[in-house]
Amino acid sequence: MSDEDRFIDIEIKLAHQEDLVESLNTRIYEQQKQIDKLEAMLNALAEHLRNNAQHGQTPLNERPPHY
């Protein structure tokens, strides 16, 4: 294998690595957006539960005391 062939092989491998890194970065970005959305939903739910507890309201699926 000549030096030129090895150089071309390295360039091809580098191009594949760059594509892989870019696709992984894109996936991480998408996952972070999803995590942010889920955190916002969780915070809203926690705030809702705190507000209900402060106003003496109980969750709808809580069993009455006589059970």
mmCIF file of the N, C-alpha and C atoms, coordinates in Angstrom:
data_MODEL
# 
_entry.id   MODEL 
# 
loop_
_atom_site.group_PDB 
_atom_site.id 
_atom_site.type_symbol 
_atom_site.label_atom_id 
_atom_site.label_alt_id 
_atom_site.label_comp_id 
_atom_site.label_asym_id 
_atom_site.label_entity_id 
_atom_site.label_seq_id 
_atom_site.pdbx_PDB_ins_code 
_atom_site.Cartn_x 
_atom_site.Cartn_y 
_atom_site.Cartn_z 
_atom_site.occupancy 
_atom_site.B_iso_or_equiv 
_atom_site.pdbx_formal_charge 
_atom_site.auth_seq_id 
_atom_site.auth_comp_id 
_atom_site.auth_asym_id 
_atom_site.auth_atom_id 
_atom_site.pdbx_PDB_model_num 
ATOM 1   N N  . MET A 1 1  ? 0.861   -1.170 0.000  1.00 0.00 ? 1  MET A N  1 
ATOM 2   C CA . MET A 1 1  ? 0.000   0.000  0.000  1.00 0.00 ? 1  MET A CA 1 
ATOM 3   C C  . MET A 1 1  ? 0.908   1.234  0.000  1.00 0.00 ? 1  MET A C  1 
ATOM 4   N N  . SER A 1 2  ? 0.650   2.120  -0.904 1.00 0.00 ? 2  SER A N  1 
ATOM 5   C CA . SER A 1 2  ? 1.494   3.315  -1.025 1.00 0.00 ? 2  SER A CA 1 
ATOM 6   C C  . SER A 1 2  ? 1.104   4.355  0.022  1.00 0.00 ? 2  SER A C  1 
ATOM 7   N N  . ASP A 1 3  ? 1.970   5.318  0.181  1.00 0.00 ? 3  ASP A N  1 
ATOM 8   C CA . ASP A 1 3  ? 1.686   6.402  1.114  1.00 0.00 ? 3  ASP A CA 1 
ATOM 9   C C  . ASP A 1 3  ? 0.431   7.159  0.709  1.00 0.00 ? 3  ASP A C  1 
ATOM 10  N N  . GLU A 1 4  ? 0.250   7.331  -0.581 1.00 0.00 ? 4  GLU A N  1 
ATOM 11  C CA . GLU A 1 4  ? -0.929  8.049  -1.068 1.00 0.00 ? 4  GLU A CA 1 
ATOM 12  C C  . GLU A 1 4  ? -2.209  7.270  -0.753 1.00 0.00 ? 4  GLU A C  1 
ATOM 13  N N  . ASP A 1 5  ? -2.175  5.949  -0.909 1.00 0.00 ? 5  ASP A N  1 
ATOM 14  C CA . ASP A 1 5  ? -3.337  5.113  -0.587 1.00 0.00 ? 5  ASP A CA 1 
ATOM 15  C C  . ASP A 1 5  ? -3.661  5.197  0.905  1.00 0.00 ? 5  ASP A C  1 
ATOM 16  N N  . ARG A 1 6  ? -2.625  5.170  1.723  1.00 0.00 ? 6  ARG A N  1 
ATOM 17  C CA . ARG A 1 6  ? -2.844  5.269  3.175  1.00 0.00 ? 6  ARG A CA 1 
ATOM 18  C C  . ARG A 1 6  ? -3.415  6.635  3.543  1.00 0.00 ? 6  ARG A C  1 
ATOM 19  N N  . PHE A 1 7  ? -2.922  7.676  2.894  1.00 0.00 ? 7  PHE A N  1 
ATOM 20  C CA . PHE A 1 7  ? -3.421  9.026  3.145  1.00 0.00 ? 7  PHE A CA 1 
ATOM 21  C C  . PHE A 1 7  ? -4.901  9.122  2.769  1.00 0.00 ? 7  PHE A C  1 
ATOM 22  N N  . ILE A 1 8  ? -5.267  8.566  1.636  1.00 0.00 ? 8  ILE A N  1 
ATOM 23  C CA . ILE A 1 8  ? -6.668  8.566  1.197  1.00 0.00 ? 8  ILE A CA 1 
ATOM 24  C C  . ILE A 1 8  ? -7.528  7.782  2.188  1.00 0.00 ? 8  ILE A C  1 
ATOM 25  N N  . ASP A 1 9  ? -7.031  6.645  2.654  1.00 0.00 ? 9  ASP A N  1 
ATOM 26  C CA . ASP A 1 9  ? -7.757  5.832  3.633  1.00 0.00 ? 9  ASP A CA 1 
ATOM 27  C C  . ASP A 1 9  ? -7.981  6.622  4.926  1.00 0.00 ? 9  ASP A C  1 
ATOM 28  N N  . ILE A 1 10 ? -6.970  7.351  5.355  1.00 0.00 ? 10 ILE A N  1 
ATOM 29  C CA . ILE A 1 10 ? -7.108  8.165  6.569  1.00 0.00 ? 10 ILE A CA 1 
ATOM 30  C C  . ILE A 1 10 ? -8.127  9.282  6.352  1.00 0.00 ? 10 ILE A C  1 
ATOM 31  N N  . GLU A 1 11 ? -8.115  9.916  5.192  1.00 0.00 ? 11 GLU A N  1 
ATOM 32  C CA . GLU A 1 11 ? -9.090  10.965 4.889  1.00 0.00 ? 11 GLU A CA 1 
ATOM 33  C C  . GLU A 1 11 ? -10.516 10.422 4.906  1.00 0.00 ? 11 GLU A C  1 
ATOM 34  N N  . ILE A 1 12 ? -10.696 9.238  4.353  1.00 0.00 ? 12 ILE A N  1 
ATOM 35  C CA . ILE A 1 12 ? -12.028 8.614  4.346  1.00 0.00 ? 12 ILE A CA 1 
ATOM 36  C C  . ILE A 1 12 ? -12.488 8.330  5.773  1.00 0.00 ? 12 ILE A C  1 
ATOM 37  N N  . LYS A 1 13 ? -11.601 7.764  6.578  1.00 0.00 ? 13 LYS A N  1 
ATOM 38  C CA . LYS A 1 13 ? -11.955 7.476  7.972  1.00 0.00 ? 13 LYS A CA 1 
ATOM 39  C C  . LYS A 1 13 ? -12.266 8.761  8.738  1.00 0.00 ? 13 LYS A C  1 
ATOM 40  N N  . LEU A 1 14 ? -11.509 9.808  8.491  1.00 0.00 ? 14 LEU A N  1 
ATOM 41  C CA . LEU A 1 14 ? -11.754 11.091 9.147  1.00 0.00 ? 14 LEU A CA 1 
ATOM 42  C C  . LEU A 1 14 ? -13.119 11.654 8.751  1.00 0.00 ? 14 LEU A C  1 
ATOM 43  N N  . ALA A 1 15 ? -13.471 11.533 7.489  1.00 0.00 ? 15 ALA A N  1 
ATOM 44  C CA . ALA A 1 15 ? -14.776 12.017 7.026  1.00 0.00 ? 15 ALA A CA 1 
ATOM 45  C C  . ALA A 1 15 ? -15.910 11.256 7.717  1.00 0.00 ? 15 ALA A C  1 
ATOM 46  N N  . HIS A 1 16 ? -15.747 9.951  7.875  1.00 0.00 ? 16 HIS A N  1 
ATOM 47  C CA . HIS A 1 16 ? -16.759 9.153  8.579  1.00 0.00 ? 16 HIS A CA 1 
ATOM 48  C C  . HIS A 1 16 ? -16.837 9.557  10.053 1.00 0.00 ? 16 HIS A C  1 
ATOM 49  N N  . GLN A 1 17 ? -15.712 9.814  10.666 1.00 0.00 ? 17 GLN A N  1 
ATOM 50  C CA . GLN A 1 17 ? -15.701 10.242 12.066 1.00 0.00 ? 17 GLN A CA 1 
ATOM 51  C C  . GLN A 1 17 ? -16.389 11.595 12.229 1.00 0.00 ? 17 GLN A C  1 
ATOM 52  N N  . GLU A 1 18 ? -16.137 12.515 11.304 1.00 0.00 ? 18 GLU A N  1 
ATOM 53  C CA . GLU A 1 18 ? -16.791 13.823 11.362 1.00 0.00 ? 18 GLU A CA 1 
ATOM 54  C C  . GLU A 1 18 ? -18.299 13.682 11.237 1.00 0.00 ? 18 GLU A C  1 
ATOM 55  N N  . ASP A 1 19 ? -18.761 12.823 10.342 1.00 0.00 ? 19 ASP A N  1 
ATOM 56  C CA . ASP A 1 19 ? -20.199 12.578 10.191 1.00 0.00 ? 19 ASP A CA 1 
ATOM 57  C C  . ASP A 1 19 ? -20.786 11.988 11.471 1.00 0.00 ? 19 ASP A C  1 
ATOM 58  N N  . LEU A 1 20 ? -20.073 11.053 12.069 1.00 0.00 ? 20 LEU A N  1 
ATOM 59  C CA . LEU A 1 20 ? -20.543 10.426 13.299 1.00 0.00 ? 20 LEU A CA 1 
ATOM 60  C C  . LEU A 1 20 ? -20.643 11.444 14.432 1.00 0.00 ? 20 LEU A C  1 
ATOM 61  N N  . VAL A 1 21 ? -19.624 12.254 14.586 1.00 0.00 ? 21 VAL A N  1 
ATOM 62  C CA . VAL A 1 21 ? -19.633 13.274 15.637 1.00 0.00 ? 21 VAL A CA 1 
ATOM 63  C C  . VAL A 1 21 ? -20.793 14.244 15.427 1.00 0.00 ? 21 VAL A C  1 
ATOM 64  N N  . GLU A 1 22 ? -21.019 14.659 14.203 1.00 0.00 ? 22 GLU A N  1 
ATOM 65  C CA . GLU A 1 22 ? -22.117 15.578 13.911 1.00 0.00 ? 22 GLU A CA 1 
ATOM 66  C C  . GLU A 1 22 ? -23.473 14.943 14.234 1.00 0.00 ? 22 GLU A C  1 
ATOM 67  N N  . SER A 1 23 ? -23.653 13.688 13.863 1.00 0.00 ? 23 SER A N  1 
ATOM 68  C CA . SER A 1 23 ? -24.934 13.032 14.153 1.00 0.00 ? 23 SER A CA 1 
ATOM 69  C C  . SER A 1 23 ? -25.116 12.823 15.657 1.00 0.00 ? 23 SER A C  1 
ATOM 70  N N  . LEU A 1 24 ? -24.040 12.522 16.373 1.00 0.00 ? 24 LEU A N  1 
ATOM 71  C CA . LEU A 1 24 ? -24.132 12.386 17.826 1.00 0.00 ? 24 LEU A CA 1 
ATOM 72  C C  . LEU A 1 24 ? -24.451 13.728 18.486 1.00 0.00 ? 24 LEU A C  1 
ATOM 73  N N  . ASN A 1 25 ? -23.840 14.798 18.007 1.00 0.00 ? 25 ASN A N  1 
ATOM 74  C CA . ASN A 1 25 ? -24.140 16.125 18.542 1.00 0.00 ? 25 ASN A CA 1 
ATOM 75  C C  . ASN A 1 25 ? -25.600 16.490 18.326 1.00 0.00 ? 25 ASN A C  1 
ATOM 76  N N  . THR A 1 26 ? -26.128 16.165 17.152 1.00 0.00 ? 26 THR A N  1 
ATOM 77  C CA . THR A 1 26 ? -27.527 16.438 16.853 1.00 0.00 ? 26 THR A CA 1 
ATOM 78  C C  . THR A 1 26 ? -28.430 15.655 17.799 1.00 0.00 ? 26 THR A C  1 
ATOM 79  N N  . ARG A 1 27 ? -28.111 14.408 18.014 1.00 0.00 ? 27 ARG A N  1 
ATOM 80  C CA . ARG A 1 27 ? -28.933 13.571 18.907 1.00 0.00 ? 27 ARG A CA 1 
ATOM 81  C C  . ARG A 1 27 ? -28.879 14.078 20.341 1.00 0.00 ? 27 ARG A C  1 
ATOM 82  N N  . ILE A 1 28 ? -27.714 14.477 20.795 1.00 0.00 ? 28 ILE A N  1 
ATOM 83  C CA . ILE A 1 28 ? -27.586 15.017 22.151 1.00 0.00 ? 28 ILE A CA 1 
ATOM 84  C C  . ILE A 1 28 ? -28.414 16.285 22.288 1.00 0.00 ? 28 ILE A C  1 
ATOM 85  N N  . TYR A 1 29 ? -28.369 17.142 21.284 1.00 0.00 ? 29 TYR A N  1 
ATOM 86  C CA . TYR A 1 29 ? -29.160 18.372 21.292 1.00 0.00 ? 29 TYR A CA 1 
ATOM 87  C C  . TYR A 1 29 ? -30.657 18.054 21.395 1.00 0.00 ? 29 TYR A C  1 
ATOM 88  N N  . GLU A 1 30 ? -31.118 17.091 20.610 1.00 0.00 ? 30 GLU A N  1 
ATOM 89  C CA . GLU A 1 30 ? -32.529 16.699 20.642 1.00 0.00 ? 30 GLU A CA 1 
ATOM 90  C C  . GLU A 1 30 ? -32.910 16.132 22.004 1.00 0.00 ? 30 GLU A C  1 
ATOM 91  N N  . GLN A 1 31 ? -32.039 15.314 22.575 1.00 0.00 ? 31 GLN A N  1 
ATOM 92  C CA . GLN A 1 31 ? -32.317 14.740 23.888 1.00 0.00 ? 31 GLN A CA 1 
ATOM 93  C C  . GLN A 1 31 ? -32.355 15.818 24.960 1.00 0.00 ? 31 GLN A C  1 
ATOM 94  N N  . GLN A 1 32 ? -31.470 16.814 24.868 1.00 0.00 ? 32 GLN A N  1 
ATOM 95  C CA . GLN A 1 32 ? -31.476 17.891 25.856 1.00 0.00 ? 32 GLN A CA 1 
ATOM 96  C C  . GLN A 1 32 ? -32.761 18.700 25.774 1.00 0.00 ? 32 GLN A C  1 
ATOM 97  N N  . LYS A 1 33 ? -33.257 18.943 24.552 1.00 0.00 ? 33 LYS A N  1 
ATOM 98  C CA . LYS A 1 33 ? -34.539 19.638 24.407 1.00 0.00 ? 33 LYS A CA 1 
ATOM 99  C C  . LYS A 1 33 ? -35.658 18.839 25.070 1.00 0.00 ? 33 LYS A C  1 
ATOM 100 N N  . GLN A 1 34 ? -35.633 17.516 24.877 1.00 0.00 ? 34 GLN A N  1 
ATOM 101 C CA . GLN A 1 34 ? -36.658 16.664 25.481 1.00 0.00 ? 34 GLN A CA 1 
ATOM 102 C C  . GLN A 1 34 ? -36.535 16.668 26.997 1.00 0.00 ? 34 GLN A C  1 
ATOM 103 N N  . ILE A 1 35 ? -35.322 16.616 27.527 1.00 0.00 ? 35 ILE A N  1 
ATOM 104 C CA . ILE A 1 35 ? -35.102 16.668 28.966 1.00 0.00 ? 35 ILE A CA 1 
ATOM 105 C C  . ILE A 1 35 ? -35.616 17.990 29.526 1.00 0.00 ? 35 ILE A C  1 
ATOM 106 N N  . ASP A 1 36 ? -35.315 19.093 28.846 1.00 0.00 ? 36 ASP A N  1 
ATOM 107 C CA . ASP A 1 36 ? -35.791 20.403 29.297 1.00 0.00 ? 36 ASP A CA 1 
ATOM 108 C C  . ASP A 1 36 ? -37.312 20.452 29.348 1.00 0.00 ? 36 ASP A C  1 
ATOM 109 N N  . LYS A 1 37 ? -37.959 19.893 28.333 1.00 0.00 ? 37 LYS A N  1 
ATOM 110 C CA . LYS A 1 37 ? -39.419 19.871 28.299 1.00 0.00 ? 37 LYS A CA 1 
ATOM 111 C C  . LYS A 1 37 ? -39.976 19.032 29.446 1.00 0.00 ? 37 LYS A C  1 
ATOM 112 N N  . LEU A 1 38 ? -39.387 17.873 29.684 1.00 0.00 ? 38 LEU A N  1 
ATOM 113 C CA . LEU A 1 38 ? -39.851 17.011 30.770 1.00 0.00 ? 38 LEU A CA 1 
ATOM 114 C C  . LEU A 1 38 ? -39.628 17.655 32.132 1.00 0.00 ? 38 LEU A C  1 
ATOM 115 N N  . GLU A 1 39 ? -38.510 18.351 32.305 1.00 0.00 ? 39 GLU A N  1 
ATOM 116 C CA . GLU A 1 39 ? -38.252 19.052 33.562 1.00 0.00 ? 39 GLU A CA 1 
ATOM 117 C C  . GLU A 1 39 ? -39.296 20.144 33.792 1.00 0.00 ? 39 GLU A C  1 
ATOM 118 N N  . ALA A 1 40 ? -39.652 20.864 32.744 1.00 0.00 ? 40 ALA A N  1 
ATOM 119 C CA . ALA A 1 40 ? -40.666 21.907 32.868 1.00 0.00 ? 40 ALA A CA 1 
ATOM 120 C C  . ALA A 1 40 ? -42.015 21.297 33.256 1.00 0.00 ? 40 ALA A C  1 
ATOM 121 N N  . MET A 1 41 ? -42.352 20.174 32.637 1.00 0.00 ? 41 MET A N  1 
ATOM 122 C CA . MET A 1 41 ? -43.609 19.499 32.983 1.00 0.00 ? 41 MET A CA 1 
ATOM 123 C C  . MET A 1 41 ? -43.590 19.015 34.431 1.00 0.00 ? 41 MET A C  1 
ATOM 124 N N  . LEU A 1 42 ? -42.473 18.459 34.852 1.00 0.00 ? 42 LEU A N  1 
ATOM 125 C CA . LEU A 1 42 ? -42.350 17.972 36.227 1.00 0.00 ? 42 LEU A CA 1 
ATOM 126 C C  . LEU A 1 42 ? -42.450 19.117 37.217 1.00 0.00 ? 42 LEU A C  1 
ATOM 127 N N  . ASN A 1 43 ? -41.794 20.235 36.915 1.00 0.00 ? 43 ASN A N  1 
ATOM 128 C CA . ASN A 1 43 ? -41.877 21.402 37.800 1.00 0.00 ? 43 ASN A CA 1 
ATOM 129 C C  . ASN A 1 43 ? -43.302 21.932 37.886 1.00 0.00 ? 43 ASN A C  1 
ATOM 130 N N  . ALA A 1 44 ? -44.004 21.963 36.763 1.00 0.00 ? 44 ALA A N  1 
ATOM 131 C CA . ALA A 1 44 ? -45.391 22.419 36.766 1.00 0.00 ? 44 ALA A CA 1 
ATOM 132 C C  . ALA A 1 44 ? -46.270 21.479 37.589 1.00 0.00 ? 44 ALA A C  1 
ATOM 133 N N  . LEU A 1 45 ? -46.041 20.188 37.465 1.00 0.00 ? 45 LEU A N  1 
ATOM 134 C CA . LEU A 1 45 ? -46.808 19.218 38.250 1.00 0.00 ? 45 LEU A CA 1 
ATOM 135 C C  . LEU A 1 45 ? -46.521 19.363 39.740 1.00 0.00 ? 45 LEU A C  1 
ATOM 136 N N  . ALA A 1 46 ? -45.253 19.532 40.095 1.00 0.00 ? 46 ALA A N  1 
ATOM 137 C CA . ALA A 1 46 ? -44.894 19.706 41.505 1.00 0.00 ? 46 ALA A CA 1 
ATOM 138 C C  . ALA A 1 46 ? -45.528 20.973 42.063 1.00 0.00 ? 46 ALA A C  1 
ATOM 139 N N  . GLU A 1 47 ? -45.507 22.047 41.291 1.00 0.00 ? 47 GLU A N  1 
ATOM 140 C CA . GLU A 1 47 ? -46.121 23.303 41.731 1.00 0.00 ? 47 GLU A CA 1 
ATOM 141 C C  . GLU A 1 47 ? -47.632 23.127 41.900 1.00 0.00 ? 47 GLU A C  1 
ATOM 142 N N  . HIS A 1 48 ? -48.255 22.425 40.981 1.00 0.00 ? 48 HIS A N  1 
ATOM 143 C CA . HIS A 1 48 ? -49.689 22.154 41.075 1.00 0.00 ? 48 HIS A CA 1 
ATOM 144 C C  . HIS A 1 48 ? -50.009 21.366 42.348 1.00 0.00 ? 48 HIS A C  1 
ATOM 145 N N  . LEU A 1 49 ? -49.222 20.354 42.636 1.00 0.00 ? 49 LEU A N  1 
ATOM 146 C CA . LEU A 1 49 ? -49.455 19.548 43.840 1.00 0.00 ? 49 LEU A CA 1 
ATOM 147 C C  . LEU A 1 49 ? -49.232 20.374 45.103 1.00 0.00 ? 49 LEU A C  1 
ATOM 148 N N  . ARG A 1 50 ? -48.196 21.240 45.100 1.00 0.00 ? 50 ARG A N  1 
ATOM 149 C CA . ARG A 1 50 ? -47.959 22.102 46.267 1.00 0.00 ? 50 ARG A CA 1 
ATOM 150 C C  . ARG A 1 50 ? -49.122 23.058 46.475 1.00 0.00 ? 50 ARG A C  1 
ATOM 151 N N  . ASN A 1 51 ? -49.616 23.646 45.392 1.00 0.00 ? 51 ASN A N  1 
ATOM 152 C CA . ASN A 1 51 ? -50.745 24.570 45.505 1.00 0.00 ? 51 ASN A CA 1 
ATOM 153 C C  . ASN A 1 51 ? -51.985 23.865 46.033 1.00 0.00 ? 51 ASN A C  1 
ATOM 154 N N  . ASN A 1 52 ? -52.245 22.664 45.549 1.00 0.00 ? 52 ASN A N  1 
ATOM 155 C CA . ASN A 1 52 ? -53.408 21.914 46.021 1.00 0.00 ? 52 ASN A CA 1 
ATOM 156 C C  . ASN A 1 52 ? -53.258 21.559 47.490 1.00 0.00 ? 52 ASN A C  1 
ATOM 157 N N  . ALA A 1 53 ? -52.072 21.183 47.922 1.00 0.00 ? 53 ALA A N  1 
ATOM 158 C CA . ALA A 1 53 ? -51.850 20.822 49.321 1.00 0.00 ? 53 ALA A CA 1 
ATOM 159 C C  . ALA A 1 53 ? -52.013 22.040 50.217 1.00 0.00 ? 53 ALA A C  1 
ATOM 160 N N  . GLN A 1 54 ? -51.579 23.205 49.756 1.00 0.00 ? 54 GLN A N  1 
ATOM 161 C CA . GLN A 1 54 ? -51.698 24.433 50.557 1.00 0.00 ? 54 GLN A CA 1 
ATOM 162 C C  . GLN A 1 54 ? -53.140 24.877 50.703 1.00 0.00 ? 54 GLN A C  1 
ATOM 163 N N  . HIS A 1 55 ? -53.971 24.546 49.741 1.00 0.00 ? 55 HIS A N  1 
ATOM 164 C CA . HIS A 1 55 ? -55.377 24.947 49.796 1.00 0.00 ? 55 HIS A CA 1 
ATOM 165 C C  . HIS A 1 55 ? -56.270 23.832 50.335 1.00 0.00 ? 55 HIS A C  1 
ATOM 166 N N  . GLY A 1 56 ? -55.683 22.818 50.906 1.00 0.00 ? 56 GLY A N  1 
ATOM 167 C CA . GLY A 1 56 ? -56.444 21.736 51.512 1.00 0.00 ? 56 GLY A CA 1 
ATOM 168 C C  . GLY A 1 56 ? -57.086 20.788 50.527 1.00 0.00 ? 56 GLY A C  1 
ATOM 169 N N  . GLN A 1 57 ? -56.719 20.863 49.287 1.00 0.00 ? 57 GLN A N  1 
ATOM 170 C CA . GLN A 1 57 ? -57.286 19.968 48.286 1.00 0.00 ? 57 GLN A CA 1 
ATOM 171 C C  . GLN A 1 57 ? -56.470 18.692 48.255 1.00 0.00 ? 57 GLN A C  1 
ATOM 172 N N  . THR A 1 58 ? -57.145 17.590 48.010 1.00 0.00 ? 58 THR A N  1 
ATOM 173 C CA . THR A 1 58 ? -56.465 16.308 47.921 1.00 0.00 ? 58 THR A CA 1 
ATOM 174 C C  . THR A 1 58 ? -56.469 15.829 46.481 1.00 0.00 ? 58 THR A C  1 
ATOM 175 N N  . PRO A 1 59 ? -55.512 15.019 46.116 1.00 0.00 ? 59 PRO A N  1 
ATOM 176 C CA . PRO A 1 59 ? -55.509 14.468 44.751 1.00 0.00 ? 59 PRO A CA 1 
ATOM 177 C C  . PRO A 1 59 ? -56.779 13.677 44.468 1.00 0.00 ? 59 PRO A C  1 
ATOM 178 N N  . LEU A 1 60 ? -57.194 13.635 43.219 1.00 0.00 ? 60 LEU A N  1 
ATOM 179 C CA . LEU A 1 60 ? -58.431 12.965 42.849 1.00 0.00 ? 60 LEU A CA 1 
ATOM 180 C C  . LEU A 1 60 ? -58.404 11.466 43.116 1.00 0.00 ? 60 LEU A C  1 
ATOM 181 N N  . ASN A 1 61 ? -57.251 10.842 43.041 1.00 0.00 ? 61 ASN A N  1 
ATOM 182 C CA . ASN A 1 61 ? -57.205 9.399  43.221 1.00 0.00 ? 61 ASN A CA 1 
ATOM 183 C C  . ASN A 1 61 ? -56.889 8.973  44.647 1.00 0.00 ? 61 ASN A C  1 
ATOM 184 N N  . GLU A 1 62 ? -56.898 9.913  45.591 1.00 0.00 ? 62 GLU A N  1 
ATOM 185 C CA . GLU A 1 62 ? -56.622 9.556  46.986 1.00 0.00 ? 62 GLU A CA 1 
ATOM 186 C C  . GLU A 1 62 ? -57.864 8.914  47.600 1.00 0.00 ? 62 GLU A C  1 
ATOM 187 N N  . ARG A 1 63 ? -57.664 7.834  48.327 1.00 0.00 ? 63 ARG A N  1 
ATOM 188 C CA . ARG A 1 63 ? -58.795 7.154  48.956 1.00 0.00 ? 63 ARG A CA 1 
ATOM 189 C C  . ARG A 1 63 ? -59.287 7.952  50.161 1.00 0.00 ? 63 ARG A C  1 
ATOM 190 N N  . PRO A 1 64 ? -60.591 7.939  50.360 1.00 0.00 ? 64 PRO A N  1 
ATOM 191 C CA . PRO A 1 64 ? -61.135 8.608  51.548 1.00 0.00 ? 64 PRO A CA 1 
ATOM 192 C C  . PRO A 1 64 ? -60.652 7.914  52.820 1.00 0.00 ? 64 PRO A C  1 
ATOM 193 N N  . PRO A 1 65 ? -60.692 8.597  53.963 1.00 0.00 ? 65 PRO A N  1 
ATOM 194 C CA . PRO A 1 65 ? -60.164 8.025  55.204 1.00 0.00 ? 65 PRO A CA 1 
ATOM 195 C C  . PRO A 1 65 ? -60.852 6.739  55.677 1.00 0.00 ? 65 PRO A C  1 
ATOM 196 N N  . HIS A 1 66 ? -62.100 6.492  55.287 1.00 0.00 ? 66 HIS A N  1 
ATOM 197 C CA . HIS A 1 66 ? -62.821 5.307  55.783 1.00 0.00 ? 66 HIS A CA 1 
ATOM 198 C C  . HIS A 1 66 ? -62.388 4.018  55.097 1.00 0.00 ? 66 HIS A C  1 
ATOM 199 N N  . TYR A 1 67 ? -61.456 4.037  54.128 1.00 0.00 ? 67 TYR A N  1 
ATOM 200 C CA . TYR A 1 67 ? -61.011 2.822  53.473 1.00 0.00 ? 67 TYR A CA 1 
ATOM 201 C C  . TYR A 1 67 ? -59.907 2.188  54.225 1.00 0.00 ? 67 TYR A C  1 
# 
